[in-house]
């Protein structure tokens, strides 16, 4: 449904020379510096798939989404969304996509959401029966039926985001772009949005591209992710494989029963890895993957273990480590 080949976007930034003379000179001759927002990226997204775009601020996530939604033109490369070239912006293409941006609203603040939806019904030429059916389904699942006739500006941030989702999905788009859909929401609202996205995907099978700085969004919604840094893809694959590929260690936590004896000497524990914590009630070790079983067996045999937990490194931590390593390599 979405196919991208060597897509690039370059901006030219005007750079002003320092000092008073530099300011005067810039009035007549401006120096342009090229900045590659997206660098020759390629990807494919299938029907029913939610692809997660992960990267720091300024990595190129939103620029890529805007090109695929037809908002901005690329500098070079090709893209096909539902068989259309997005930046040609033909009506048949626009009727089949939706773009939801957590930091931008498409509803009119002084109108109730219900009135905004009626206008969108006419814009997308949704038949009366289909409109009523979709509005009933979306407002019920998102639990906002009671708020449909309330002015948008009087709604909470979470309620407004739910109304934005309804507005974007009323016409049953086949491709959905979600750019930071849970930004600024409280935990309850975030969870409700995630649950809804999964249910909607199960019911309608659209292709989705999701950008988010909240790793819980990515872990809950996406099986496949693309990690993007400085406009280039540095990883494209299964989320589970990120942990297996880049997380070299696991953390073993042994919760101990009260005891009269002493713990093994610290150097004995350090044979297996880094000792993160050592108290009368708990021992935590950071251990390389191949030695997890050996270290766990030693703890169970030599300590009064009440409970033993083996944890993977947090995905967000792993991705931050990847960014840090690449920054260090670039320097």
C-alpha distance (Angstrom), angle and dihedral (degrees) to the residues before:
residue distance angle dihedral
X1 . . .
X2 3.81 . .
X3 3.78 120.3 .
X4 3.81 124.7 174.2
X5 3.80 126.4 -177.2
X6 3.83 123.9 -174.2
X7 3.80 93.0 -31.7
X8 3.81 114.9 -179.7
X9 3.77 137.2 175.7
X10 3.80 123.4 -167.5
X11 3.80 125.0 -174.4
X12 3.77 126.0 -164.6
X13 3.79 113.3 -136.0
X14 3.79 119.9 -158.1
X15 3.78 109.5 -129.2
X16 3.81 118.1 -157.3
X17 3.78 118.9 -149.2
X18 3.83 114.2 -123.1
X19 3.80 123.4 -102.8
X20 3.79 134.4 30.0
X21 3.80 94.8 -66.0
X22 3.79 89.6 49.6
X23 3.81 89.9 54.3
X24 3.81 91.6 49.9
X25 3.81 91.9 46.4
X26 3.83 90.3 50.7
X27 3.81 89.7 60.8
X28 3.81 89.1 67.2
X29 3.81 107.5 22.2
X30 3.77 121.0 27.9
X31 3.76 122.8 -168.0
X32 3.79 113.2 -135.4
X33 3.78 120.9 -150.3
X34 3.83 118.2 -165.8
X35 3.80 117.4 -129.7
X36 3.80 120.0 -169.1
X37 3.81 106.5 -142.3
X38 3.82 92.6 174.8
X39 3.81 123.2 17.5
X40 3.82 119.3 -153.8
X41 3.81 96.7 -57.8
X42 3.81 125.2 177.6
X43 3.80 130.6 -167.7
X44 3.81 144.9 145.3
X45 3.81 126.5 -142.6
X46 3.81 119.8 -166.9
X47 3.80 131.7 -150.3
X48 3.81 112.0 -76.3
X49 3.82 93.5 15.4
X50 3.80 124.7 127.2
X51 3.80 109.3 -154.3
X52 3.79 116.8 -163.9
X53 3.82 118.9 -144.5
X54 3.80 109.7 -156.7
X55 3.79 126.9 -175.8
X56 3.81 145.1 114.9
X57 3.79 123.7 -83.6
X58 3.80 110.0 -67.1
X59 3.80 93.8 21.2
X60 3.82 93.2 123.2
X61 3.81 101.9 -102.4
X62 3.80 98.1 126.8
X63 3.83 92.3 40.0
X64 3.81 89.9 56.1
X65 3.81 91.9 47.6
X66 3.81 91.7 49.3
X67 3.81 91.5 51.7
X68 3.80 91.6 50.6
X69 3.81 90.1 47.8
X70 3.81 90.6 51.4
X71 3.81 96.0 -115.9
X72 3.81 96.1 120.3
X73 3.79 133.9 24.2
X74 3.81 121.6 -118.2
X75 3.78 122.8 -126.2
X76 3.81 91.6 -132.4
X77 3.79 142.5 -16.3
X78 3.78 136.1 58.6
X79 3.78 136.5 -86.2
X80 3.78 133.4 -179.4
X81 3.81 123.2 -166.5
X82 3.80 114.2 -177.8
X83 3.80 87.2 -19.4
X84 3.81 93.2 -55.7
X85 3.79 131.4 109.7
X86 3.82 100.7 -120.7
X87 3.82 99.8 -145.0
X88 3.81 91.5 54.9
X89 3.83 84.4 70.3
X90 3.78 98.4 -157.1
X91 3.80 114.5 177.2
X92 3.79 95.0 -116.5
X93 3.81 89.0 60.0
X94 3.81 94.9 45.4
X95 3.81 91.8 50.4
X96 3.81 89.8 60.4
X97 3.81 102.4 48.2
X98 3.79 137.5 65.1
X99 3.81 130.2 -161.4
X100 3.80 118.7 -160.6
X101 3.80 116.2 -173.5
X102 3.78 116.8 -173.8
X103 3.81 92.2 -151.3
X104 3.82 97.7 46.8
X105 3.79 129.4 60.6
X106 3.79 126.9 -146.9
X107 3.82 96.6 -175.0
X108 3.81 123.7 89.7
X109 3.79 109.3 -110.1
X110 3.81 97.3 -146.4
X111 3.81 94.4 50.9
X112 3.79 129.3 73.4
X113 3.80 113.0 -106.4
X114 3.82 90.1 -115.7
X115 3.82 90.7 62.4
X116 3.80 91.1 48.5
X117 3.79 89.8 51.9
X118 3.82 91.3 53.0
X119 3.80 89.7 55.1
X120 3.82 90.9 49.5
X121 3.80 88.7 49.3
X122 3.80 88.9 60.9
X123 3.81 94.1 42.6
X124 3.81 92.2 53.5
X125 3.81 93.8 34.6
X126 3.79 93.4 -128.0
X127 3.84 112.3 -179.5
X128 3.82 114.4 -113.7
X129 3.79 95.0 -114.4
X130 3.81 94.2 47.0
X131 3.82 91.3 46.0
X132 3.82 92.5 52.6
X133 3.80 91.3 46.2
X134 3.80 94.6 49.0
X135 3.80 94.7 44.4
X136 3.80 91.3 49.6
X137 3.81 91.8 49.7
X138 3.81 96.8 44.6
X139 3.81 96.8 43.6
X140 3.82 91.5 46.6
X141 3.80 95.7 48.7
X142 3.81 91.6 45.7
X143 3.83 91.3 43.1
X144 3.81 96.4 -129.9
X145 3.82 102.8 118.2
X146 3.80 90.7 114.7
X147 3.82 90.9 55.0
X148 3.81 100.4 50.2
X149 3.82 93.5 100.1
X150 3.80 96.0 43.9
X151 3.81 118.4 104.1
X152 3.80 109.0 -99.8
X153 3.82 92.6 -125.8
X154 3.82 90.0 59.2
X155 3.79 93.9 56.6
X156 3.79 124.4 95.5
X157 3.80 118.8 -108.2
X158 3.79 91.6 -102.3
X159 3.80 92.9 49.4
X160 3.83 91.2 48.1
X161 3.79 90.4 51.9
X162 3.80 90.2 52.6
X163 3.81 89.8 50.9
X164 3.82 89.2 50.0
X165 3.80 89.0 54.1
X166 3.80 91.4 51.1
X167 3.81 90.9 48.8
X168 3.80 91.4 51.4
X169 3.81 96.1 45.8
X170 3.81 103.4 39.7
X171 3.81 91.6 97.7
X172 3.85 93.5 49.7
X173 3.82 98.4 -117.8
X174 3.79 118.2 -154.0
X175 3.83 92.8 -146.8
X176 3.82 122.7 41.7
X177 3.80 125.9 -170.7
X178 3.81 113.7 -160.8
X179 3.80 113.1 -168.7
X180 3.83 109.9 -174.0
X181 3.84 94.4 -34.3
X182 3.83 94.6 174.0
X183 3.81 100.0 41.7
X184 3.80 112.7 140.2
X185 3.81 94.7 4.0
X186 3.79 124.1 130.1
X187 3.81 119.8 -112.6
X188 3.80 94.6 -96.4
X189 3.80 93.2 51.3
X190 3.82 91.5 45.4
X191 3.79 90.9 53.2
X192 3.80 91.7 48.0
X193 3.83 91.6 51.5
X194 3.82 92.1 48.6
X195 3.80 93.0 48.9
X196 3.80 90.5 48.8
X197 3.81 93.6 49.7
X198 3.80 90.8 52.5
X199 3.80 92.2 48.0
X200 3.81 92.1 47.0
X201 3.80 91.0 49.4
X202 3.80 90.4 50.8
X203 3.81 92.1 50.3
X204 3.82 101.9 41.3
X205 3.84 105.2 20.4
X206 3.83 97.8 -142.7
X207 3.78 121.7 168.3
X208 3.81 107.9 -109.8
X209 3.79 135.1 -166.3
X210 3.80 114.2 -164.5
X211 3.80 127.9 -168.7
X212 3.79 119.3 -170.3
X213 3.78 142.3 151.5
X214 3.82 89.3 -151.8
X215 3.79 107.1 91.1
X216 3.80 90.1 -160.2
X217 3.82 87.8 65.5
X218 3.80 90.4 52.6
X219 3.82 95.9 43.8
X220 3.80 93.4 46.6
X221 3.80 98.7 43.7
X222 3.81 109.4 26.8
X223 3.78 132.6 65.0
X224 3.80 91.6 176.0
X225 3.80 126.4 44.0
X226 3.78 138.6 -176.7
X227 3.79 116.8 -148.8
X228 3.80 111.3 -151.4
X229 3.79 127.4 -171.1
X230 3.80 128.3 173.1
X231 3.79 89.7 -6.8
X232 3.83 96.0 -55.8
X233 3.79 130.9 102.8
X234 3.79 111.6 -117.1
X235 3.81 96.4 173.7
X236 3.81 135.3 18.8
X237 3.77 116.4 174.3
X238 3.80 148.5 77.1
X239 3.79 117.1 -26.1
X240 3.82 91.1 -132.5
X241 3.79 90.2 56.2
X242 3.82 91.2 58.2
X243 3.80 88.6 66.0
X244 3.80 93.6 44.9
X245 3.81 93.3 45.9
X246 3.78 102.6 41.0
X247 3.83 106.3 22.2
X248 3.79 102.8 82.0
X249 3.80 94.6 173.1
X250 3.80 141.9 47.6
X251 3.79 129.4 -154.6
X252 3.81 117.3 -123.9
X253 3.80 115.7 -160.9
X254 3.81 119.1 -168.4
X255 3.81 115.4 -167.5
X256 3.80 107.7 -156.6
X257 3.79 135.3 -148.9
X258 3.79 117.6 -126.4
X259 3.77 110.0 -84.4
X260 3.78 142.9 180.0
X261 3.81 96.8 -145.6
X262 3.78 127.5 76.7
X263 3.79 128.9 -102.5
X264 3.81 121.9 -106.7
X265 3.77 113.6 -84.4
X266 3.79 113.9 -83.2
X267 3.80 92.3 -115.9
X268 3.80 88.8 60.5
X269 3.80 90.0 57.2
X270 3.80 91.4 43.8
X271 3.80 89.5 62.0
X272 3.80 87.1 77.6
X273 3.78 101.0 41.3
X274 3.80 145.2 -68.5
X275 3.81 116.5 -19.2
X276 3.81 105.7 -134.2
X277 3.81 96.3 175.8
X278 3.79 136.3 2.7
X279 3.82 121.1 -178.3
X280 3.81 137.3 138.4
X281 3.81 89.2 -93.4
X282 3.80 104.7 35.1
X283 3.80 143.2 27.4
X284 3.83 122.2 -168.7
X285 3.78 123.7 -171.3
X286 3.80 131.8 -177.1
X287 3.81 104.2 -144.8
X288 3.80 133.9 -179.9
X289 3.79 112.0 -109.2
X290 3.83 97.9 -110.2
X291 3.82 91.4 55.1
X292 3.81 99.3 47.6
X293 3.81 95.0 99.1
X294 3.82 92.5 46.7
X295 3.81 93.2 48.5
X296 3.80 92.7 46.3
X297 3.80 91.1 51.1
X298 3.81 91.4 50.8
X299 3.81 92.8 51.0
X300 3.80 93.1 48.0
X301 3.80 91.7 48.8
X302 3.80 99.0 44.3
X303 3.80 105.2 31.6
X304 3.83 133.4 57.4
X305 3.80 91.6 -112.4
X306 3.80 116.1 -170.6
X307 3.82 94.1 175.6
X308 3.79 135.5 2.0
X309 3.82 125.6 -157.5
X310 3.80 128.1 -174.3
X311 3.81 113.4 -163.2
X312 3.78 133.5 -171.1
X313 3.79 118.3 -131.9
X314 3.79 111.2 -92.6
X315 3.82 111.4 -92.6
X316 3.80 92.0 -130.6
X317 3.80 90.2 54.1
X318 3.81 91.1 49.8
X319 3.81 92.7 51.3
X320 3.80 91.6 47.8
X321 3.82 88.5 51.9
X322 3.82 89.5 52.6
X323 3.82 90.8 52.2
X324 3.80 91.6 47.1
X325 3.80 93.4 49.7
X326 3.82 91.9 50.5
X327 3.81 91.7 48.2
X328 3.79 89.9 52.2
X329 3.81 91.3 48.4
X330 3.81 90.8 50.7
X331 3.79 90.9 52.7
